[in-house]
Amino acid sequence: ASARTDIRDCSTDPPYLPPTATNTTARLAALRAPMGARRVDAYIVPSTDAHMSEYIAERDARLGWLTGFTG
């Protein structure tokens, strides 16, 4: 047994998620349903705004909203 406390236990059900995690299951399902109906295999989600700005406003953060990825 380890005495370390900084190791997270990912074997729990549901697995540990950090407090900043976003459940995107419904958002992705809402996108995948019409894609499947139209036999679309891919959808490009831009990580920029309409002006290709280096720093984008929160309202233009489509990738983060849809997938939870902000890296």
C-alpha positions as CSV (number, residue, x, y, z in Angstrom):
1,A,0.0,0.0,0.0
2,S,1.3,3.4,-0.9
3,A,1.2,6.3,1.5
4,R,1.1,8.9,-1.3
5,T,-2.1,11.0,-1.5
6,D,-1.5,12.7,-4.8
7,I,-2.3,9.6,-6.9
8,R,-5.9,9.5,-8.2
9,D,-7.9,6.3,-8.3
10,C,-9.3,6.0,-11.9
11,S,-10.8,2.6,-11.1
12,T,-13.9,3.9,-9.5
13,D,-17.2,3.9,-11.3
14,P,-17.6,6.6,-12.6
15,P,-13.9,7.4,-12.8
16,Y,-12.5,10.4,-11.1
17,L,-13.0,13.7,-13.0
18,P,-11.4,17.0,-12.1
19,P,-13.8,19.8,-11.0
20,T,-13.2,21.6,-14.3
21,A,-14.3,18.6,-16.5
22,T,-17.4,19.2,-18.7
23,N,-19.8,16.4,-19.6
24,T,-20.1,16.8,-23.4
25,T,-22.0,13.6,-24.1
26,A,-25.3,15.4,-25.0
27,R,-23.5,18.0,-27.1
28,L,-21.6,15.4,-29.1
29,A,-24.7,13.3,-29.5
30,A,-26.6,16.3,-30.9
31,L,-23.9,16.7,-33.5
32,R,-23.5,13.0,-34.3
33,A,-27.2,12.3,-34.9
34,P,-27.6,14.6,-38.0
35,M,-24.1,13.6,-39.2
36,G,-25.2,9.9,-39.2
37,A,-28.4,10.7,-40.9
38,R,-26.5,12.4,-43.7
39,R,-23.7,9.9,-43.8
40,V,-21.1,12.5,-42.8
41,D,-18.0,11.0,-41.3
42,A,-16.2,14.2,-40.2
43,Y,-16.9,17.7,-39.0
44,I,-14.2,20.3,-38.6
45,V,-14.6,22.5,-35.6
46,P,-12.4,25.6,-35.9
47,S,-10.4,26.8,-32.9
48,T,-10.3,30.3,-34.2
49,D,-12.8,33.1,-34.7
50,A,-14.0,34.5,-38.0
51,H,-11.0,36.9,-38.1
52,M,-8.3,34.3,-37.3
53,S,-7.4,36.3,-34.1
54,E,-4.7,35.0,-31.8
55,Y,-6.9,35.4,-28.8
56,I,-10.6,34.6,-29.2
57,A,-13.6,35.6,-27.2
58,E,-15.3,33.0,-25.0
59,R,-18.3,33.1,-27.4
60,D,-16.1,31.9,-30.2
61,A,-14.6,28.9,-28.3
62,R,-16.6,26.3,-30.2
63,L,-14.1,23.5,-29.8
64,G,-14.0,23.9,-26.0
65,W,-17.7,24.1,-25.7
66,L,-18.4,21.0,-27.9
67,T,-15.6,18.7,-26.7
68,G,-14.3,20.2,-23.4
69,F,-10.8,20.5,-24.9
70,T,-9.2,23.8,-24.1
71,G,-5.6,22.9,-24.4
